[in-house]
Amino acid sequence: MQSDSFNFAISRRTLIKAAGASAVVAATGLPGRLLAADPIKVAAIYTVPVEQQWVSRIHKAANAAKERGDIEYVYSENTANNDYERVMREYCEAGHKLILGEVFGVEDAARTVAKDYPDVAFLMGSSFKPDAAIPNFSVFDNYIQDASYLSGLVAGAMTKSKNIGMVGGYPIPEVNRLMNAFMAGVKEVAPDTKFQVAFIGSWFDPPKAKETAFAQIDGGADLLYAERFGVSDAAKEKKVLAIGNVIDTQADYPDTVVASALWHFEPTLDKAISEVKAGAFKADDYGIYSFMKNGGCSLAPFGTFESKVPDAIKVKVAEKEKMIKDGSFAVEINDAEPKST
């Protein structure tokens, strides 16, 4: 599904604009230096709906940049892996200067496209590192282990059974590091806690995530780590607690979601936009812009749980957050697959 504003028809006016852009590229290198006031044509390709947690944060940041007038923004959602390369090429042919997306299942194809369009900047969610041989292809990731660790401190104080269920999509680094950071936070407060860890083999299957969470509740969990949509629904129905991931869903689950580790994609995207405008975009790892010290993640306000979270834990969370931001404490980045205990 593509946004209404995306149009593959090339009018005479578009051709004139494209010719002008080519002249800029020829004069200044990759990608062409743009005037500060000129909005960049940005296209995003998503394999899931924009409502999905991870993608929703990219979409939110892109819309914010669009509203500021920094970019023109179109996107495709629910793009199948076997169709991803075609959509990438069509956006490049349509004159977009920055392509966003997540290429975890189409890494080789995406990098091949980048080689074929050296005048286009690519900023892609990836498990792999940038390659200097493809200077226009940069990677990012949701390194929000800082906020995940803080949410674990809260969870350790809120579980009574000392049994926590965790439902993830796939056991890949992007998921594993968040789960491991969460578990580290829990164990710092409640070292005797047991964990039930499961992966559903999908990025967007709320019914399957819900059923998996039900099984973990039946297994004694009184708090769930909701890495996927559907988990908080199970927690709500069974009247147990949940910790959110990437987005804040407490408004939808006011008696269920205690806290959430939030990802803020704005620092990542804004850096890329500035590099493209300056004609300085190059192969780089944008993962650091998801770190808490760079404004890339935070712990959501406790909201409806403000009076229910112990004061001692609030103090500990605040102290640890300050230490993370000033660099005196670093949350371990552990990409190993977490196991049930």
Buried (B, 14 or more C-beta within 10 A) or exposed (E): EBBEEBEEEEEEEEEEBBEEBEEBBEEEBBBBBBEEEBBBBBBBBBBBBBEBBBBBBBBBBBBBBBEEEBBBBBBBBBBEEEBBBEBBBBBBEBBBBBBBBBBBEBBEBBBBBBEEBBBBBBBBBBEBEBEEEBBBBBBBBBBBBBBBBBBBBBBBBBBEEBBBBBBBBBBBBBBBBBBBBBBBBBBBBBEEBBBBBBBBEEBBBBEBBBBBBBBBBEEEBBBBBBBBBBBBBBBBEBEBBBBBBBBBBBEEBEEBBBBBBBBBBBBBBBBBBEBBBEBEBBBBBBBBBBBBEBBBBBBBEBBBBEEEBEEEBBEBBEEBBEEBBEEEBEBEBBBEBBEEE
